[in-house]
Amino acid sequence: MKFGAYLKVIFETIYIQCCDLKYKYKLMEDDFTMSDNISSSNLEKIHFILKSTPPRTTFSQDMTDEERNIMLQHIAYWTEKQKQGIALVFGPVLNPTAPHGIAIIEVENEDQVPKLIAEDPAVIASVMTTEFYPMKATLPQ
């Protein structure tokens, strides 16, 4: 299955297909810069998109009290990562047939990503499974 996201940027549109690592973009060069995720030795920060999948499609409607507490810990964990400048954005995707969570993170090297995922309380408790893909992020300068 293709995993993609369609993002609107002020005055411009970016289309990214993470699995195929294909992208088309039209940007005002003075306003944006694209990160280079090809090399982990890159001195600049690199970006990844994380996709977290719950154990069932009805999870948000019928989670147990224990699962709800774990999800509160999960939110607190990623909120702290956001305060640290690692998680740029995160949250649930409200797709009724395939609900999941998304995070876009910024790290110094790819080796950090599995550690961030492994320390997520929802992953530790097996409430979520998380996969990640490199992302050619376009950021405001």
N, C-alpha and C positions, 0 to 999 in steps of 0.2 A: 504494500500500500504506500502511495506517495504521501509524504508529510510536508506540507508547505504552509506558508503563512503569507497573507497579503497585508502589507502595512502601508498606511497612508502617511506621508510626511508632508508638512505644509508646502503647498504648491507642486509637490512632486509625488510620484508613486514608485514604490519599490516592490518588485515581485521576487521572492526567494523560494527556491525549492531545495530544502536542506539535504534531502537524501541524494539528490543528483548533483548537488553543489553547483547548480546552474543558477545564474541570476541575470536579470536584465535590470538596468536602472537608468534613470534619467535624472541627473542631479545638477544643481548649481554648484560648481566646484569650489567656490569661495565659502560656501556655507557648511559643507559636509566633508568628512574624511572616512575612508573605508579601511577597516582593520585588515591585517594580513594574518590569517590563521594557518598558513601553510607550514611555518616553521615554529617549533616550540622554543627555539633559541632567539626568537624575535624579542627585541628590547621593549617593544610596546606591549600593552595588554592585548589579550586575544579573547574572543567571544565564543560562547557555546549556547545552544538552546537545549534545555532539558525538558523532556516530556515525562510526566508522572502519571501512571495509570492506576486507578483504584481497583479493588478486587472484584467489583461488580458495577454494572451500569446504574443501578439504583442506589449506589453508595451514599450520595448526598441526602437522599430522602430517608434511608433506613439504617444509618450507621448506629451501632450500639453506643452506650455511654462510654465504654472503654475506647472504642474507635474515635469518638468525638474528642475525648481527652488527648489521644495521640495526635489527632489533626490540629488541636490547639497548640500542642508542642511543635508540630511541623510548621505552623504559621509563625510561631515565635522564633523558631530556628532561622527561617528564611528572612524574617523581619530584621533579625540581628545581622544576617549577611548583607542585607540591603543597607543598613546603617554603616557597615564596614566598607561599602562601595563595591561589593562583590556581586550581589544580585541587583541588576539594574531595574528589573520589573519581574513580578511573579504573580500568579493567581490562577483560579480555575477557568477552564474553557467550558462554556455552557452549551455543549453539544449533547442533545438528549440521547442520541444513539451511541455516542462514544465519548463520554465525559473524561476529561483528563486535566492535568495542571500543566502550566508552562512556566518556565523561568528563563530569562536571558541573563547570563552571567558574564562577568569580565574577570579574567585571571591572568597571571603571569605566564603559566605554562599548562599544558594539557594534563600533566600529572596531578594537578590540584583537583580536577573535576571528579574522578572516582572517589577521592577522599571526602569531598563535600557531600556527595550523594550518600556514601556509606555512613556519614554522621547524622543524616536526616532521621529524626525520630520515627517518621512514617515508614521509612525504608527499614530501619532497625526492627520495627515491630511487624514487618511484612504486610503493612496496610497499603503501601504503594510500591510499585516497581518503577524504576526511572531509567530512561535511556537518554543519551546525549549525542549531539551532532555539532561539528564545528560550524561556525556562522561567520560569514563575511558581513559584519555589522557596519552600518553606515551611521555615523554619529555626528551631532552638531559639533562644530569646532569651538 
